[in-house]
Protein backbone atom coordinates (compact mmCIF):
# COMPACT_ATOMS: atom_id res chain seq x y z
CA UNK A 1 0.00 0.00 0.00
CA UNK A 2 1.33 3.44 -0.91
CA UNK A 3 2.22 5.65 1.98
CA UNK A 4 -0.41 8.37 2.47
CA UNK A 5 0.72 11.96 2.61
CA UNK A 6 0.23 13.50 6.05
CA UNK A 7 -2.43 16.11 6.53
CA UNK A 8 -1.04 19.61 6.77
CA UNK A 9 0.07 20.32 10.31
CA UNK A 10 0.05 24.01 11.20
CA UNK A 11 3.15 25.57 12.72
CA UNK A 12 3.25 26.94 16.25
CA UNK A 13 1.33 30.24 16.77
CA UNK A 14 4.52 32.32 17.00
CA UNK A 15 5.19 31.57 13.33
CA UNK A 16 1.87 33.01 12.18
CA UNK A 17 1.37 36.23 10.31
CA UNK A 18 -2.07 37.31 9.20
CA UNK A 19 -2.56 37.20 5.44
CA UNK A 20 -3.67 40.82 5.34
CA UNK A 21 -0.28 42.06 6.57
CA UNK A 22 1.58 39.47 4.51
CA UNK A 23 0.01 40.47 1.19
CA UNK A 24 0.31 44.17 1.97
CA UNK A 25 4.00 43.80 2.69
CA UNK A 26 4.85 41.91 -0.49
CA UNK A 27 2.83 44.28 -2.68
CA UNK A 28 4.54 47.29 -1.08
CA UNK A 29 8.01 45.74 -1.31
CA UNK A 30 7.50 44.67 -4.94
CA UNK A 31 5.18 47.43 -6.09
CA UNK A 32 7.17 48.30 -9.21
CA UNK A 33 7.34 44.70 -10.54
CA UNK A 34 3.72 44.28 -9.39
CA UNK A 35 2.58 47.07 -11.71
CA UNK A 36 4.76 45.81 -14.56
CA UNK A 37 3.27 42.33 -14.12
CA UNK A 38 -0.40 43.35 -14.12
CA UNK A 39 -0.52 46.67 -15.99
CA UNK A 40 2.52 47.06 -18.31
CA UNK A 41 0.95 49.95 -20.26
CA UNK A 42 0.20 51.92 -17.10
CA UNK A 43 3.65 51.00 -15.76
CA UNK A 44 5.26 52.80 -18.71
CA UNK A 45 3.33 55.98 -17.87
CA UNK A 46 4.49 56.01 -14.25
CA UNK A 47 7.42 58.09 -13.03
CA UNK A 48 9.53 55.54 -11.15
CA UNK A 49 12.17 58.13 -10.31
CA UNK A 50 9.74 59.15 -7.54
CA UNK A 51 8.60 56.88 -4.72
CA UNK A 52 4.87 55.98 -4.73
CA UNK A 53 2.94 56.86 -1.58
CA UNK A 54 1.13 54.19 0.40
CA UNK A 55 -2.10 55.71 1.69
CA UNK A 56 -2.95 53.33 4.51
CA UNK A 57 -4.26 55.98 6.91
CA UNK A 58 -6.36 57.67 4.24
CA UNK A 59 -7.79 54.31 3.23
CA UNK A 60 -8.88 53.45 6.77
CA UNK A 61 -10.47 56.87 7.18
CA UNK A 62 -12.58 56.24 4.08
CA UNK A 63 -13.57 52.73 5.20
CA UNK A 64 -13.37 52.82 9.02
CA UNK A 65 -15.65 49.86 9.74
CA UNK A 66 -15.08 47.59 6.78
CA UNK A 67 -11.83 45.95 7.80
CA UNK A 68 -12.95 44.38 11.05
CA UNK A 69 -13.31 40.61 10.77
CA UNK A 70 -12.62 40.53 7.02
CA UNK A 71 -10.68 37.96 5.05
CA UNK A 72 -9.30 40.23 2.37
CA UNK A 73 -6.55 42.77 1.90
CA UNK A 74 -6.82 46.27 0.50
CA UNK A 75 -4.02 48.49 -0.67
CA UNK A 76 -4.24 52.09 -1.88
CA UNK A 77 -1.24 53.68 -3.59
CA UNK A 78 -0.71 57.15 -5.02
CA UNK A 79 1.62 57.00 -8.01
CA UNK A 80 3.13 59.98 -9.90
CA UNK A 81 2.97 59.87 -13.69
CA UNK A 82 5.58 61.08 -16.17
CA UNK A 83 3.30 63.92 -17.29
CA UNK A 84 3.39 65.35 -13.77
CA UNK A 85 -0.09 64.18 -12.83
CA UNK A 86 -0.99 61.64 -10.14
CA UNK A 87 -2.54 58.23 -10.67
CA UNK A 88 -4.42 56.54 -7.89
CA UNK A 89 -3.98 52.79 -7.78
CA UNK A 90 -6.43 50.75 -5.76
CA UNK A 91 -5.17 47.23 -5.22
CA UNK A 92 -7.71 44.86 -3.77
CA UNK A 93 -6.31 41.43 -2.91
CA UNK A 94 -8.88 38.76 -2.15
CA UNK A 95 -7.52 36.03 0.12
CA UNK A 96 -10.70 34.72 1.70
CA UNK A 97 -11.43 31.02 1.76
CA UNK A 98 -15.09 31.15 0.76
CA UNK A 99 -17.03 32.56 -2.13
CA UNK A 100 -18.32 36.07 -1.43
CA UNK A 101 -21.42 37.14 -3.31
CA UNK A 102 -20.94 40.76 -2.23
CA UNK A 103 -17.39 41.00 -3.53
CA UNK A 104 -18.18 42.98 -6.70
CA UNK A 105 -20.46 45.31 -4.78
CA UNK A 106 -17.66 45.99 -2.33
CA UNK A 107 -15.25 46.67 -5.19
CA UNK A 108 -17.72 49.24 -6.54
CA UNK A 109 -18.12 50.83 -3.11
CA UNK A 110 -14.35 51.15 -2.82
CA UNK A 111 -14.27 52.81 -6.22
CA UNK A 112 -16.98 55.39 -5.70
CA UNK A 113 -15.84 56.39 -2.20
CA UNK A 114 -12.26 56.94 -3.33
CA UNK A 115 -13.42 58.72 -6.47
CA UNK A 116 -15.77 60.91 -4.45
CA UNK A 117 -13.02 61.88 -1.99
CA UNK A 118 -10.15 62.46 -4.43
CA UNK A 119 -11.74 62.86 -7.89
CA UNK A 120 -8.77 61.10 -9.48
CA UNK A 121 -8.39 58.30 -12.01
CA UNK A 122 -8.36 54.88 -10.40
CA UNK A 123 -6.80 51.61 -11.49
CA UNK A 124 -8.50 48.78 -9.61
CA UNK A 125 -7.48 45.15 -9.61
CA UNK A 126 -8.67 42.17 -7.60
CA UNK A 127 -6.25 39.30 -7.03
CA UNK A 128 -8.43 36.29 -6.39
CA UNK A 129 -6.31 33.98 -4.26
CA UNK A 130 -9.19 31.84 -2.98
CA UNK A 131 -9.58 28.06 -3.61
CA UNK A 132 -12.95 28.28 -5.41
CA UNK A 133 -12.32 27.73 -9.14
CA UNK A 134 -15.77 28.97 -10.14
CA UNK A 135 -15.50 32.23 -8.17
CA UNK A 136 -14.48 34.76 -10.85
CA UNK A 137 -16.24 38.10 -10.28
CA UNK A 138 -15.39 40.91 -12.70
CA UNK A 139 -18.36 43.30 -12.68
CA UNK A 140 -20.99 44.86 -10.48
CA UNK A 141 -24.39 45.63 -11.98
CA UNK A 142 -27.28 47.64 -10.60
CA UNK A 143 -30.76 47.84 -12.14
CA UNK A 144 -33.80 49.58 -10.78
CA UNK A 145 -36.74 50.84 -12.88
CA UNK A 146 -34.72 52.22 -15.75
CA UNK A 147 -31.64 53.10 -13.71
CA UNK A 148 -28.70 50.96 -14.80
CA UNK A 149 -25.11 50.80 -13.64
CA UNK A 150 -22.27 48.50 -14.65
CA UNK A 151 -18.89 48.68 -12.93
CA UNK A 152 -16.12 46.50 -14.38
CA UNK A 153 -12.72 46.04 -12.79
CA UNK A 154 -9.55 44.07 -13.45
CA UNK A 155 -9.55 40.60 -11.90
CA UNK A 156 -6.78 38.01 -11.77
CA UNK A 157 -7.58 34.47 -10.68
CA UNK A 158 -4.46 32.77 -9.36
CA UNK A 159 -5.72 29.22 -9.93
CA UNK A 160 -6.31 29.94 -13.63
CA UNK A 161 -2.67 30.77 -14.32
CA UNK A 162 -0.14 28.65 -16.21
CA UNK A 163 2.54 27.58 -13.74
CA UNK A 164 5.18 26.93 -16.41
CA UNK A 165 4.77 30.42 -17.87
CA UNK A 166 5.10 31.88 -14.40
CA UNK A 167 8.28 29.89 -13.79
CA UNK A 168 9.73 31.23 -17.05
CA UNK A 169 8.81 34.84 -16.22
CA UNK A 170 11.58 37.35 -15.52
CA UNK A 171 9.25 39.36 -13.28
CA UNK A 172 9.86 38.56 -9.59
CA UNK A 173 6.16 39.02 -8.77
CA UNK A 174 5.53 35.75 -10.61
CA UNK A 175 6.90 34.02 -7.51
CA UNK A 176 4.20 35.67 -5.39
CA UNK A 177 1.54 34.30 -7.73
CA UNK A 178 3.14 30.85 -7.70
CA UNK A 179 3.22 30.85 -3.90
CA UNK A 180 -0.50 31.71 -3.84
CA UNK A 181 -1.25 28.87 -6.27
CA UNK A 182 0.88 26.39 -4.34
CA UNK A 183 -0.78 27.33 -1.06
CA UNK A 184 -4.18 26.31 -2.44
CA UNK A 185 -2.86 23.16 -4.13
CA UNK A 186 -1.29 21.89 -0.91
CA UNK A 187 -3.89 22.85 1.67
CA UNK A 188 -4.16 19.30 3.06
CA UNK A 189 -0.83 17.81 1.99
CA UNK A 190 2.31 18.73 3.94
CA UNK A 191 4.61 16.69 1.68
CA UNK A 192 3.38 18.47 -1.42
CA UNK A 193 3.68 21.85 0.28
CA UNK A 194 7.24 21.03 1.30
CA UNK A 195 8.15 20.26 -2.31
CA UNK A 196 6.51 23.47 -3.54
CA UNK A 197 8.29 25.55 -0.92
CA UNK A 198 11.64 23.93 -1.56
CA UNK A 199 11.26 24.49 -5.29
CA UNK A 200 10.63 28.23 -4.87
CA UNK A 201 13.44 28.65 -2.33
CA UNK A 202 15.90 26.90 -4.64
CA UNK A 203 14.88 28.96 -7.67
CA UNK A 204 15.32 32.21 -5.75
CA UNK A 205 18.62 31.27 -4.13
CA UNK A 206 20.26 29.62 -7.14
CA UNK A 207 19.65 32.50 -9.54
CA UNK A 208 19.05 35.72 -7.56
CA UNK A 209 20.18 37.95 -10.44
CA UNK A 210 17.39 36.63 -12.67
CA UNK A 211 14.88 37.52 -9.98
CA UNK A 212 16.24 40.99 -9.20
CA UNK A 213 18.43 40.51 -6.14
CA UNK A 214 16.86 43.36 -4.16
CA UNK A 215 13.52 41.49 -4.03
CA UNK A 216 14.80 38.03 -3.05
CA UNK A 217 14.62 38.68 0.71
CA UNK A 218 11.01 39.91 0.55
CA UNK A 219 10.00 36.99 -1.66
CA UNK A 220 11.56 34.41 0.67
CA UNK A 221 9.80 36.05 3.63
CA UNK A 222 6.42 35.96 1.85
CA UNK A 223 6.83 32.37 0.66
CA UNK A 224 8.05 31.20 4.06
CA UNK A 225 4.97 32.48 5.86
CA UNK A 226 2.41 31.65 3.17
CA UNK A 227 3.62 28.07 2.69
CA UNK A 228 3.93 27.01 6.31
CA UNK A 229 5.09 23.46 6.99
CA UNK A 230 5.69 21.39 10.16
CA UNK A 231 8.79 22.21 12.20
CA UNK A 232 10.65 19.01 11.32
CA UNK A 233 10.20 19.77 7.63
CA UNK A 234 11.43 23.34 8.16
CA UNK A 235 14.65 22.01 9.69
CA UNK A 236 15.09 19.63 6.79
CA UNK A 237 14.60 22.52 4.37
CA UNK A 238 17.26 24.55 6.19
CA UNK A 239 19.83 21.81 5.60
CA UNK A 240 18.90 21.40 1.94
CA UNK A 241 19.21 25.09 1.05
CA UNK A 242 22.26 25.80 3.23
CA UNK A 243 24.79 25.25 0.39
CA UNK A 244 22.97 27.84 -1.74
CA UNK A 245 22.63 30.63 0.78
CA UNK A 246 26.20 31.66 1.65
CA UNK A 247 26.43 34.89 -0.38
CA UNK A 248 22.76 35.76 0.17
CA UNK A 249 23.33 35.81 3.94
CA UNK A 250 25.53 38.90 3.64
CA UNK A 251 23.26 40.54 1.06
CA UNK A 252 20.19 39.99 3.25
CA UNK A 253 22.05 41.49 6.19
CA UNK A 254 22.14 44.80 4.29
CA UNK A 255 18.36 44.97 3.83
CA UNK A 256 15.84 46.44 6.26
CA UNK A 257 13.51 43.45 5.93
CA UNK A 258 13.02 40.82 8.65
CA UNK A 259 14.51 37.41 7.97
CA UNK A 260 12.31 34.53 6.77
CA UNK A 261 11.76 32.48 9.97
CA UNK A 262 12.78 29.15 8.42
CA UNK A 263 16.07 30.64 7.23
CA UNK A 264 16.81 32.89 10.21
CA UNK A 265 18.87 30.36 12.25
CA UNK A 266 20.87 29.52 9.13
CA UNK A 267 21.37 33.17 8.20
CA UNK A 268 22.48 34.05 11.74
CA UNK A 269 24.98 31.17 11.72
CA UNK A 270 26.44 32.15 8.34
CA UNK A 271 26.68 35.82 9.31
CA UNK A 272 28.51 34.91 12.52
CA UNK A 273 30.94 32.75 10.54
CA UNK A 274 31.48 35.66 8.16
CA UNK A 275 32.23 38.02 11.06
CA UNK A 276 34.74 35.58 12.60
CA UNK A 277 36.48 35.14 9.25
CA UNK A 278 36.59 38.91 8.84
CA UNK A 279 38.17 39.30 12.28
CA UNK A 280 40.85 36.68 11.53
CA UNK A 281 41.62 38.24 8.17
CA UNK A 282 41.74 41.66 9.80
CA UNK A 283 44.24 40.49 12.43
CA UNK A 284 46.47 38.86 9.79
CA UNK A 285 46.29 41.97 7.65
CA UNK A 286 47.15 44.11 10.68
CA UNK A 287 50.26 42.03 11.37
CA UNK A 288 51.45 42.35 7.79
CA UNK A 289 50.75 46.07 7.77
CA UNK A 290 52.64 46.54 11.07
CA UNK A 291 55.66 44.71 9.71
CA UNK A 292 55.65 46.78 6.54
CA UNK A 293 55.19 50.00 8.49
CA UNK A 294 58.14 49.08 10.77
CA UNK A 295 60.36 48.48 7.78
CA UNK A 296 59.35 51.78 6.22
CA UNK A 297 59.89 53.68 9.46
CA UNK A 298 63.34 52.09 9.91
CA UNK A 299 64.29 53.02 6.38
CA UNK A 300 63.26 56.65 6.92
CA UNK A 301 65.16 56.84 10.20
CA UNK A 302 68.28 55.42 8.53
CA UNK A 303 68.12 58.05 5.81
CA UNK A 304 67.72 60.75 8.44
CA UNK A 305 70.82 59.54 10.31
CA UNK A 306 72.92 59.52 7.15
CA UNK A 307 71.77 63.09 6.36
CA UNK A 308 72.88 64.23 9.82
CA UNK A 309 76.29 62.57 9.30
CA UNK A 310 76.72 64.45 6.01
CA UNK A 311 75.73 67.71 7.70
CA UNK A 312 78.23 67.08 10.52
CA UNK A 313 81.07 66.53 8.03
CA UNK A 314 80.16 69.71 6.17
CA UNK A 315 80.08 71.69 9.42
CA UNK A 316 83.56 70.41 10.30
CA UNK A 317 84.75 71.64 6.91
CA UNK A 318 83.45 75.12 7.80
CA UNK A 319 80.84 75.22 5.03
CA UNK A 320 78.22 77.94 5.64
CA UNK A 321 74.97 76.80 7.30
CA UNK A 322 72.84 78.20 4.45
CA UNK A 323 74.64 75.96 1.96
CA UNK A 324 74.32 72.90 4.21
CA UNK A 325 70.58 73.56 4.60
CA UNK A 326 70.17 73.60 0.81
CA UNK A 327 72.12 70.35 0.34
CA UNK A 328 70.66 68.31 3.22
CA UNK A 329 67.19 69.77 3.56
CA UNK A 330 67.68 70.13 7.32
CA UNK A 331 66.38 73.19 9.14
CA UNK A 332 68.58 75.64 10.99
CA UNK A 333 67.44 74.25 14.35
CA UNK A 334 68.26 70.70 13.24
CA UNK A 335 71.73 71.82 12.09
CA UNK A 336 72.33 73.52 15.45
CA UNK A 337 71.51 70.23 17.18
CA UNK A 338 74.06 68.46 14.95
CA UNK A 339 76.61 71.22 15.64
CA UNK A 340 76.23 70.71 19.41
CA UNK A 341 77.22 67.06 18.95
CA UNK A 342 80.62 67.97 17.46
NULUMTOR-427899 format. One record per residue (C-alpha): x, z, y; residue in three letters. Coordinates in nm, 3 decimals. Layout:
c1; c3; c2; r
X; Z; Y; ALA
...
***
This chain:
c1; c3; c2; r
0.000; 0.000; 0.000; UNK
0.133; -0.091; 0.344; UNK
0.222; 0.198; 0.565; UNK
-0.041; 0.247; 0.837; UNK
0.072; 0.261; 1.196; UNK
0.023; 0.605; 1.350; UNK
-0.243; 0.653; 1.611; UNK
-0.104; 0.677; 1.961; UNK
0.007; 1.031; 2.032; UNK
0.005; 1.120; 2.401; UNK
0.315; 1.272; 2.557; UNK
0.325; 1.625; 2.694; UNK
0.133; 1.677; 3.024; UNK
0.452; 1.700; 3.232; UNK
0.519; 1.333; 3.157; UNK
0.187; 1.218; 3.301; UNK
0.137; 1.031; 3.623; UNK
-0.207; 0.920; 3.731; UNK
-0.256; 0.544; 3.720; UNK
-0.367; 0.534; 4.082; UNK
-0.028; 0.657; 4.206; UNK
0.158; 0.451; 3.947; UNK
0.001; 0.119; 4.047; UNK
0.031; 0.197; 4.417; UNK
0.400; 0.269; 4.380; UNK
0.485; -0.049; 4.191; UNK
0.283; -0.268; 4.428; UNK
0.454; -0.108; 4.729; UNK
0.801; -0.131; 4.574; UNK
0.750; -0.494; 4.467; UNK
0.518; -0.609; 4.743; UNK
0.717; -0.921; 4.830; UNK
0.734; -1.054; 4.470; UNK
0.372; -0.939; 4.428; UNK
0.258; -1.171; 4.707; UNK
0.476; -1.456; 4.581; UNK
0.327; -1.412; 4.233; UNK
-0.040; -1.412; 4.335; UNK
-0.052; -1.599; 4.667; UNK
0.252; -1.831; 4.706; UNK
0.095; -2.026; 4.995; UNK
0.020; -1.710; 5.192; UNK
0.365; -1.576; 5.100; UNK
0.526; -1.871; 5.280; UNK
0.333; -1.787; 5.598; UNK
0.449; -1.425; 5.601; UNK
0.742; -1.303; 5.809; UNK
0.953; -1.115; 5.554; UNK
1.217; -1.031; 5.813; UNK
0.974; -0.754; 5.915; UNK
0.860; -0.472; 5.688; UNK
0.487; -0.473; 5.598; UNK
0.294; -0.158; 5.686; UNK
0.113; 0.040; 5.419; UNK
-0.210; 0.169; 5.571; UNK
-0.295; 0.451; 5.333; UNK
-0.426; 0.691; 5.598; UNK
-0.636; 0.424; 5.767; UNK
-0.779; 0.323; 5.431; UNK
-0.888; 0.677; 5.345; UNK
-1.047; 0.718; 5.687; UNK
-1.258; 0.408; 5.624; UNK
-1.357; 0.520; 5.273; UNK
-1.337; 0.902; 5.282; UNK
-1.565; 0.974; 4.986; UNK
-1.508; 0.678; 4.759; UNK
-1.183; 0.780; 4.595; UNK
-1.295; 1.105; 4.438; UNK
-1.331; 1.077; 4.061; UNK
-1.262; 0.702; 4.053; UNK
-1.068; 0.505; 3.796; UNK
-0.930; 0.237; 4.023; UNK
-0.655; 0.190; 4.277; UNK
-0.682; 0.050; 4.627; UNK
-0.402; -0.067; 4.849; UNK
-0.424; -0.188; 5.209; UNK
-0.124; -0.359; 5.368; UNK
-0.071; -0.502; 5.715; UNK
0.162; -0.801; 5.700; UNK
0.313; -0.990; 5.998; UNK
0.297; -1.369; 5.987; UNK
0.558; -1.617; 6.108; UNK
0.330; -1.729; 6.392; UNK
0.339; -1.377; 6.535; UNK
-0.009; -1.283; 6.418; UNK
-0.099; -1.014; 6.164; UNK
-0.254; -1.067; 5.823; UNK
-0.442; -0.789; 5.654; UNK
-0.398; -0.778; 5.279; UNK
-0.643; -0.576; 5.075; UNK
-0.517; -0.522; 4.723; UNK
-0.771; -0.377; 4.486; UNK
-0.631; -0.291; 4.143; UNK
-0.888; -0.215; 3.876; UNK
-0.752; 0.012; 3.603; UNK
-1.070; 0.170; 3.472; UNK
-1.143; 0.176; 3.102; UNK
-1.509; 0.076; 3.115; UNK
-1.703; -0.213; 3.256; UNK
-1.832; -0.143; 3.607; UNK
-2.142; -0.331; 3.714; UNK
-2.094; -0.223; 4.076; UNK
-1.739; -0.353; 4.100; UNK
-1.818; -0.670; 4.298; UNK
-2.046; -0.478; 4.531; UNK
-1.766; -0.233; 4.599; UNK
-1.525; -0.519; 4.667; UNK
-1.772; -0.654; 4.924; UNK
-1.812; -0.311; 5.083; UNK
-1.435; -0.282; 5.115; UNK
-1.427; -0.622; 5.281; UNK
-1.698; -0.570; 5.539; UNK
-1.584; -0.220; 5.639; UNK
-1.226; -0.333; 5.694; UNK
-1.342; -0.647; 5.872; UNK
-1.577; -0.445; 6.091; UNK
-1.302; -0.199; 6.188; UNK
-1.015; -0.443; 6.246; UNK
-1.174; -0.789; 6.286; UNK
-0.877; -0.948; 6.110; UNK
-0.839; -1.201; 5.830; UNK
-0.836; -1.040; 5.488; UNK
-0.680; -1.149; 5.161; UNK
-0.850; -0.961; 4.878; UNK
-0.748; -0.961; 4.515; UNK
-0.867; -0.760; 4.217; UNK
-0.625; -0.703; 3.930; UNK
-0.843; -0.639; 3.629; UNK
-0.631; -0.426; 3.398; UNK
-0.919; -0.298; 3.184; UNK
-0.958; -0.361; 2.806; UNK
-1.295; -0.541; 2.828; UNK
-1.232; -0.914; 2.773; UNK
-1.577; -1.014; 2.897; UNK
-1.550; -0.817; 3.223; UNK
-1.448; -1.085; 3.476; UNK
-1.624; -1.028; 3.810; UNK
-1.539; -1.270; 4.091; UNK
-1.836; -1.268; 4.330; UNK
-2.099; -1.048; 4.486; UNK
-2.439; -1.198; 4.563; UNK
-2.728; -1.060; 4.764; UNK
-3.076; -1.214; 4.784; UNK
-3.380; -1.078; 4.958; UNK
-3.674; -1.288; 5.084; UNK
-3.472; -1.575; 5.222; UNK
-3.164; -1.371; 5.310; UNK
-2.870; -1.480; 5.096; UNK
-2.511; -1.364; 5.080; UNK
-2.227; -1.465; 4.850; UNK
-1.889; -1.293; 4.868; UNK
-1.612; -1.438; 4.650; UNK
-1.272; -1.279; 4.604; UNK
-0.955; -1.345; 4.407; UNK
-0.955; -1.190; 4.060; UNK
-0.678; -1.177; 3.801; UNK
-0.758; -1.068; 3.447; UNK
-0.446; -0.936; 3.277; UNK
-0.572; -0.993; 2.922; UNK
-0.631; -1.363; 2.994; UNK
-0.267; -1.432; 3.077; UNK
-0.014; -1.621; 2.865; UNK
0.254; -1.374; 2.758; UNK
0.518; -1.641; 2.693; UNK
0.477; -1.787; 3.042; UNK
0.510; -1.440; 3.188; UNK
0.828; -1.379; 2.989; UNK
0.973; -1.705; 3.123; UNK
0.881; -1.622; 3.484; UNK
1.158; -1.552; 3.735; UNK
0.925; -1.328; 3.936; UNK
0.986; -0.959; 3.856; UNK
0.616; -0.877; 3.902; UNK
0.553; -1.061; 3.575; UNK
0.690; -0.751; 3.402; UNK
0.420; -0.539; 3.567; UNK
0.154; -0.773; 3.430; UNK
0.314; -0.770; 3.085; UNK
0.322; -0.390; 3.085; UNK
-0.050; -0.384; 3.171; UNK
-0.125; -0.627; 2.887; UNK
0.088; -0.434; 2.639; UNK
-0.078; -0.106; 2.733; UNK
-0.418; -0.244; 2.631; UNK
-0.286; -0.413; 2.316; UNK
-0.129; -0.091; 2.189; UNK
-0.389; 0.167; 2.285; UNK
-0.416; 0.306; 1.930; UNK
-0.083; 0.199; 1.781; UNK
0.231; 0.394; 1.873; UNK
0.461; 0.168; 1.669; UNK
0.338; -0.142; 1.847; UNK
0.368; 0.028; 2.185; UNK
0.724; 0.130; 2.103; UNK
0.815; -0.231; 2.026; UNK
0.651; -0.354; 2.347; UNK
0.829; -0.092; 2.555; UNK
1.164; -0.156; 2.393; UNK
1.126; -0.529; 2.449; UNK
1.063; -0.487; 2.823; UNK
1.344; -0.233; 2.865; UNK
1.590; -0.464; 2.690; UNK
1.488; -0.767; 2.896; UNK
1.532; -0.575; 3.221; UNK
1.862; -0.413; 3.127; UNK
2.026; -0.714; 2.962; UNK
1.965; -0.954; 3.250; UNK
1.905; -0.756; 3.572; UNK
2.018; -1.044; 3.795; UNK
1.739; -1.267; 3.663; UNK
1.488; -0.998; 3.752; UNK
1.624; -0.920; 4.099; UNK
1.843; -0.614; 4.051; UNK
1.686; -0.416; 4.336; UNK
1.352; -0.403; 4.149; UNK
1.480; -0.305; 3.803; UNK
1.462; 0.071; 3.868; UNK
1.101; 0.055; 3.991; UNK
1.000; -0.166; 3.699; UNK
1.156; 0.067; 3.441; UNK
0.980; 0.363; 3.605; UNK
0.642; 0.185; 3.596; UNK
0.683; 0.066; 3.237; UNK
0.805; 0.406; 3.120; UNK
0.497; 0.586; 3.248; UNK
0.241; 0.317; 3.165; UNK
0.362; 0.269; 2.807; UNK
0.393; 0.631; 2.701; UNK
0.509; 0.699; 2.346; UNK
0.569; 1.016; 2.139; UNK
0.879; 1.220; 2.221; UNK
1.065; 1.132; 1.901; UNK
1.020; 0.763; 1.977; UNK
1.143; 0.816; 2.334; UNK
1.465; 0.969; 2.201; UNK
1.509; 0.679; 1.963; UNK
1.460; 0.437; 2.252; UNK
1.726; 0.619; 2.455; UNK
1.983; 0.560; 2.181; UNK
1.890; 0.194; 2.140; UNK
1.921; 0.105; 2.509; UNK
2.226; 0.323; 2.580; UNK
2.479; 0.039; 2.525; UNK
2.297; -0.174; 2.784; UNK
2.263; 0.078; 3.063; UNK
2.620; 0.165; 3.166; UNK
2.643; -0.038; 3.489; UNK
2.276; 0.017; 3.576; UNK
2.333; 0.394; 3.581; UNK
2.553; 0.364; 3.890; UNK
2.326; 0.106; 4.054; UNK
2.019; 0.325; 3.999; UNK
2.205; 0.619; 4.149; UNK
2.214; 0.429; 4.480; UNK
1.836; 0.383; 4.497; UNK
1.584; 0.626; 4.644; UNK
1.351; 0.593; 4.345; UNK
1.302; 0.865; 4.082; UNK
1.451; 0.797; 3.741; UNK
1.231; 0.677; 3.453; UNK
1.176; 0.997; 3.248; UNK
1.278; 0.842; 2.915; UNK
1.607; 0.723; 3.064; UNK
1.681; 1.021; 3.289; UNK
1.887; 1.225; 3.036; UNK
2.087; 0.913; 2.952; UNK
2.137; 0.820; 3.317; UNK
2.248; 1.174; 3.405; UNK
2.498; 1.172; 3.117; UNK
2.644; 0.834; 3.215; UNK
2.668; 0.931; 3.582; UNK
2.851; 1.252; 3.491; UNK
3.094; 1.054; 3.275; UNK
3.148; 0.816; 3.566; UNK
3.223; 1.106; 3.802; UNK
3.474; 1.260; 3.558; UNK
3.648; 0.925; 3.514; UNK
3.659; 0.884; 3.891; UNK
3.817; 1.228; 3.930; UNK
4.085; 1.153; 3.668; UNK
4.162; 0.817; 3.824; UNK
4.174; 0.980; 4.166; UNK
4.424; 1.243; 4.049; UNK
4.647; 0.979; 3.886; UNK
4.629; 0.765; 4.197; UNK
4.715; 1.068; 4.411; UNK
5.026; 1.137; 4.203; UNK
5.145; 0.779; 4.235; UNK
5.075; 0.777; 4.607; UNK
5.264; 1.107; 4.654; UNK
5.566; 0.971; 4.471; UNK
5.565; 0.654; 4.678; UNK
5.519; 0.849; 5.000; UNK
5.814; 1.077; 4.908; UNK
6.036; 0.778; 4.848; UNK
5.935; 0.622; 5.178; UNK
5.989; 0.946; 5.368; UNK
6.334; 0.991; 5.209; UNK
6.429; 0.638; 5.302; UNK
6.326; 0.692; 5.665; UNK
6.516; 1.020; 5.684; UNK
6.828; 0.853; 5.542; UNK
6.812; 0.581; 5.805; UNK
6.772; 0.844; 6.075; UNK
7.082; 1.031; 5.954; UNK
7.292; 0.715; 5.952; UNK
7.177; 0.636; 6.309; UNK
7.288; 0.982; 6.423; UNK
7.629; 0.930; 6.257; UNK
7.672; 0.601; 6.445; UNK
7.573; 0.770; 6.771; UNK
7.823; 1.052; 6.708; UNK
8.107; 0.803; 6.653; UNK
8.016; 0.617; 6.971; UNK
8.008; 0.942; 7.169; UNK
8.356; 1.030; 7.041; UNK
8.475; 0.691; 7.164; UNK
8.345; 0.780; 7.512; UNK
8.084; 0.503; 7.522; UNK
7.822; 0.564; 7.794; UNK
7.497; 0.730; 7.680; UNK
7.284; 0.445; 7.820; UNK
7.464; 0.196; 7.596; UNK
7.432; 0.421; 7.290; UNK
7.058; 0.460; 7.356; UNK
7.017; 0.081; 7.360; UNK
7.212; 0.034; 7.035; UNK
7.066; 0.322; 6.831; UNK
6.719; 0.356; 6.977; UNK
6.768; 0.732; 7.013; UNK
6.638; 0.914; 7.319; UNK
6.858; 1.099; 7.564; UNK
6.744; 1.435; 7.425; UNK
6.826; 1.324; 7.070; UNK
7.173; 1.209; 7.182; UNK
7.233; 1.545; 7.352; UNK
7.151; 1.718; 7.023; UNK
7.406; 1.495; 6.846; UNK
7.661; 1.564; 7.122; UNK
7.623; 1.941; 7.071; UNK
7.722; 1.895; 6.706; UNK
8.062; 1.746; 6.797; UNK
***
